[in-house]
Every structure is written in C-alpha cells, then in structure tokens.
Amino acid sequence: MKKSWNHKNNLDERQEQALLRIEHNGCWLAFWGLAAALVVQRIFFDFDFRSLAGECVVFMALALYIAVGCLSQGIWDRRLKPNTSSNVIVSLTAALITGILGFVRTLKNFPDKIAGSLASGIVYAVITFTVCFAVLQFSAGVFRKKQAKLEEEPQENGEEGDSLI
C-alpha cells in the first residue's frame, strides 16, 4: 500500500514562526523536565539504575542531538561565547551543582559521615568540572573550525558574505 504524504507546507510565515517557538519550548521543557526528574529520583529515592535507564537514554539522546545539531550548523549559544572563561564558568556551575547533589546523596545514605559526604561531593565536583571543561573546550574547537569553514563557503546564490540560513 502506497502512503501519500503531503509535503506542502500549509502554514503561513506567522504560523511557521509560532510552531517553531512551540517546538523550541517543548524541546527545552522535555530536556529540563527529564534532567529534574533524574536529579530528584537520584537524590530522594533508592533506585536501581534499570528503573532510570529509559529516562537516561532519552535525556542523553536529546542532549547529544542538540549539541551535534548546533555544532554542525555553526551555532554555539545566544549569550555565551565559545571561550575559555565562559567554559570555566559553565564547568564551575555544573561542578557546584553536582558536588552539592553528591554531598546530599552521600549524606542521605550515611548520615553520620559528614566529612566523608563532603569529600564525596568534592570528588563529584572535581570530576564534573574536569569532564565538562574538557568537553566544552573540545566543542569550542570544533565550533571554531566549523565557523571558519562556513565563512569561506560561498552562499547558495554564489555570493560571498553572511547568510541568514
């Protein structure tokens, strides 16, 4: 049986922009909702990893899709620059959050081991900072190479210069 798909866009420009905003907001709602669900379940509930595997797979697939999609299009961020100082700030923020969550989780499991819980939080923070900073620095390098390649490619109509694509 042959399926007939309508490839014609039935939306006007205003509707297309509204749909893009809705899809954008829905994507980020799903991303941060999954992140929050994973954090809450990790901190407050004893769980077997298998119970969170589905959410982890969807979260990581979404994160990778966004990251690879943006890098392949030469997009970094609306506000942040792909430089070392921004990468340090983002990595420190991630490290702080992860360190606090690691401390709370360890303290929940071993309430009488405050020093050990603090050490655990510090280890989580150091590992998170190191991995996050390395990934961001690598990604910034990939981004700069992509930007340079995009800037030297002629536009579709054969002209050089900036494009709104």
N, C-alpha and C positions, 0 to 999 in steps of 0.2 A: 504494500500500500504506500503510495507516494504522499508525503506530507507537503502541504502548501503553506509556506511561511510568508507572511507579509513583511518584506524588508523595507518598505516605505515608512519613513518617519511621519507619524501622524500628529506630531507636536509642533506648535509654533515656537519661536525663539524664547518667549517668556516661559512657556510650559517646559521647554527643554532645560532652561536655567533652574526653574523650580525643582524639576526632577533631579537634576544634578545635586542641588542643595540637600534634598531629601535623602538621596543615596549617600552623600557625604556624611550627613549627620547620622544616618543609620549605621554606616560602617564604623564611625568612631564610637557610637553608643554600644555596638556589639563588642568592639575592641576593649574599651574601658570597663564594660559590664563583665566581660569574661575575666579581665585582669582582677577586678574587685572580687568576683566570685572565687577565683583561685586563691587570693590572699586571705579572704575570710575563712574559707574552708581549711586552708593550711594552718591558720592561727588557732581557730576556735574548735575545730573538730579533729578527732583522731580519724585518720583515713588510711586506706590502702591506696597506693598510687593508681591501681587499676580503676578505682572509682572516679579519679580525675583525669584519666588518660584521654578521654574524648574531648573534654574542655581544653586540655593542654594542646592536643593536636590542632584543634580549630584555632585557638589563640595563636599558636606559633605559625600556622599556615597563613593566617591573616596578617600577622606581623611581617613575615617574610615576603608575602605578596606586595604589601605596601612598600617595604624597603626596596625590594628589587625593582618594582614598577617605577618608583620615584627615581632611583639611581639610573635606570635605563632611559628615562626621559630627561635626565639632567636637572632634576628637581631636588633641592636639599630641604629647605624649610621656609616658611613665610617670614619668620622673625630671626632665626639663628643663622649665623654664618658658619661655613664648614672650616673652622679654625681651631687651633689647639685650646684657646681659652674657653670657647663655647663647649668644646668636648670635655674639658676638665669640669666645668660647672655641671653639665648634664651627668657626667660619671659620678661626681660627688653626690649629687641629688639621689641618683639610683643607689649608690653605696649607703647613704644615710638611711634611706627607706628600708633597704634590705637588711642593714645592720640592726635597725630597730625591730623589724619583724623577726629576725633570727634571735635576737635577745628575748623578745616576748615569748616566742615559741619554746625556746630552751628553758626559760624561767617557768613557763606553764608546766613543762614536763618534770623539772627538777626545782621546785620552789625554794629549797634550802641552799641552792648553789648559785648565789648571786654573782660571785666572781667568775665562775665557770660560764654562766649565762652571758656575762659581759664579754668575756673572751670569745665566746661563740659568736656573738654579734659583731665583734671586731673582725673576726676571721671572715664572716659572711661579707662584711663591708669591704674589706681589702680585696677579696676575690672578685666581688662585683665591680669595684672600681677598676681593677686591672683589666678584666674581660671587656667591660663596657668601653673603657677608654681605647683599648686596642681595636675593637670593632669599629668604633667611631672614627679613629684615625685612618684605618684601612678604608672605610667607606668614604671618607673625605677625599682620600687619594683617588679612588675610583671615580668619585663625582667630578673632581677637577679634570681628570683625563677625559671624561665624557663631555664636560663643558667645552674643553678645548676642541674636541672632535666636532661637536655641534656648531661651534663658532666658525670653523673652517669649511664646513659643508655649505654649498650654495642652497638657496631656498628652492622649493619645488618649481617656481616660475623662472628659475635661472638667475635670480638676482642675489647679490650678497647682502648680508645685513641681518638685523634682528627679525625674528619671526614671532607671530602670535599663536603659533600652532601649539 
